[in-house]
């Protein structure tokens, strides 16, 4: 009888431990998985990541009601401006929009400094606007995913980096050559807090794509997610 009681107690303890494990797993999954919130009548999906980055709107995807069959630069500009307003970024303006086969790439800059703020993407197939992944996520010292970790760092450099624009172009060209890409670094350089984004061109000067160069390490990150270049407009 004593052995049966011990067996029953052990079984109950195992059941309790298992249940607690399932609850903990559910909580962790809930924290890391996307979830929806409603703001100003718009649909958002918030992805897991650095909390300060999330508070700035990083990884915050906004679903729009845009007519994708007739979407154009004016509509994308309007959507982007509304998005910046919704996530509370003031003193930021749109300076350029580039259309690619997969998305619209949007350059935003600070009005008072002229330094790049966020790079945004508008996904053509899903009608979603969100901060661009890649360098904009990992290298942006002021508006990126790790912006809350080193605020003094961004304030100290104020956009000044070890590598200047001329060296960034040279670094980009060397990378393209080593990778065997039939592309060259263009002369248009967008400066952000911690890196540069540079358009790439064919031999005849036609825009092909873009890449980013880390302003402190010289590391190059090619933007492979855009698709074929279509057109661009400056504002």
N, C-alpha and C positions, 0 to 999 in steps of 0.2 A: 504493500500500500504506500509505504514511504517513497519507494522508487517511482510509483505512478504520479504521486504529488510533485516530486522533483521534475519529472518529465513534463507535466502539465505547466508548471511554473516556467520552465525553460522555453516551452513552446509559446506561451503567452508573451514572454520577453522578446522572443524573436519576431513575433508578429508586430509588437509595438515598435521595435527598432526599424522594421521594414516600412511601417507606415510613416514613421518620422522621416525616413530616408526619401520616400516618395514625396512628402510635403516639401522637404528641403529642395529636392530636384525641381519641383514645380515652381518654387519661389525663384530659384536661380534662373530657370528658363524664362520666367516672366520678366526678369530684369534684363536679360540679354536679348530677348526676341523683340522684333518690331511690334509696336502697338500704335493704335490710332488715337488721335485727339482731335477735338473740334475747336477751331479758332476762327472767329469772324465768318462763320458759315463755310469755311474751306476745309478740305480734308488733308490731314498731315499724317505722315508715318515717321515716327521717331526711332532712329536706330541707336544701338548701344554704342558707347564711346566715352571719351573724356567728358566729365560733367560740365566743365567750364566751356568746352567747345559746343556741347549741346545747348547750353544756356545762350550762347551767341547765335544759335540757329544752325550750328554745324551738324551735318547729317540729317537735317530736317527737310523732308521732301514734301513739297506742296503740289497736290493734285489740282489741276486747273480744268476749266470747261472749254478750253480752246478748241476751235474747229480745225483739226489737224490737216484736213484736206486743203484748207485755204490759209494755213498759218504763214505769216510773213514777219519781216523784221519789226514792223510797227507793233504788231500784236505781242511779239516776244519781248520787246522793249517795255511795253506796258505791264506785262506779267512780271518781268524782272523787277521793275520799280515797285510794284505792289508787294512783291515778295520781300524786298529789302525793308520796306515799311512795316510789314507784318512781323518780322523778326526783330524789329527795333534798332536797325542800323541807320543812324542818321549821318548827315554830311557825306554820304556816299552817292556817287553818280555813275551812270553807265557811259563808258567811253568808246566801246567797240563791241559789235556783235558779228560773229563769223558763223556762217551756215555750212554744215557738213552733211553728209548723207545720213548719219545717225543722229545728229543733234545740232542744236545751236549752242555755240560757245560764247559766253558773255563776260566781258572785261569790266570790272568795276574799280573805281579809284576814289581816293579821299579827295574831297574838293579843296581842302585847305593845304594839303601837302603835295598832291599830284601823284602820290605813291599808290601802287595797286593795293586794293583791299582784298576782295574775294574773286575767285574765278567761279562762274556758275555754268551749269549745263541745263538746257531744256531738252528733255528726251522727246523726240518726235513721235515715237510709237505709243508712249504711255501718257503723254500730256502731263509730264511731271517736271518741276524745276527744283534743283538742289545744288548745294556747293559741290564743285568738281572734286573727284577723288584724286589720288596721286600726290603731287607736290603741294597742291593747295591744302590737302589734308595733313600731310606729314611735315612740311617745311615752313608753312606760313606761321611766323612767330607771333603774329598779332591776332589773326582771325581764324587760324587753323585749329586742328584737333587738340594740340598741346599748348594753346595760347594761354591758358590759365596757370600753367606750370611755371613759366618764366616771364612774368610781365615786366620785371625790371630789365630783363635782357632786351626785349623789344624796345622799351623806352630808351635804353642806353644807346643803342645803335641807330634808332630812328631811320631805319632803312639803309644805313651805310654798312656795306659788307666788305669782307677781305678781298673778294673778287669784284672788279669793276665791270661795266658793260662790255668794254672792248675785249677783256679777257674772257668773259662769258661767251661771246660770239666765237672767239678762237677755240675755246673748249668744246663748244657745240659742233663746230666744223670738224675738229679732230675726231670727235665721237662718231659723227656721220660717216666719215671716211673709213674709220676702223670697222664700223658695222657693215660696210659695203653698200650703204644706201645711196641711191642716185639722187641725193638731196644736199642742199647747202643751207647754212644758217643765213637768214635774212638780216636786214639792218634794223628792223623794227623790234625793239626790246621792251617788254613790259616788266617793270621793276616792282617786286613785292617785298614784304618783310621777310627776308631770308633767302630769296631766290629770284631768278629771272625766268620769264617765259618768252621764248623766241620762235617766230614763225620759220618754217623751213620752206625752201624754194627749189624748183627744178633749175636746170641750166639756163632756161630762157627767162627766169625770174617769176614764173608762175607759182603761186602759193600751193604747197602740197599738204603740210601738216604743221606740227609744232612740237617743241620739247622744252624742258625746263632745266636750268643749271643752278645747283645749290651755291649760294653766294659765299659760303664758308668752306665747303669741302670740295667743290668742283664736280660733284657727282651729277650725272646727267640722267634725266628721266624722260623718255619719249612718250608722248601722248598717243597711245595706240588705239584709243577707243572712239575716235571721232568719225572715221570713215573717210570718204572722198570729199575734198574741199569743193564748195559750190560758189560762195560769194561772201563778201564782208562789207560792212558799213561802219563808218566812224561817226561818233556823235560829239 
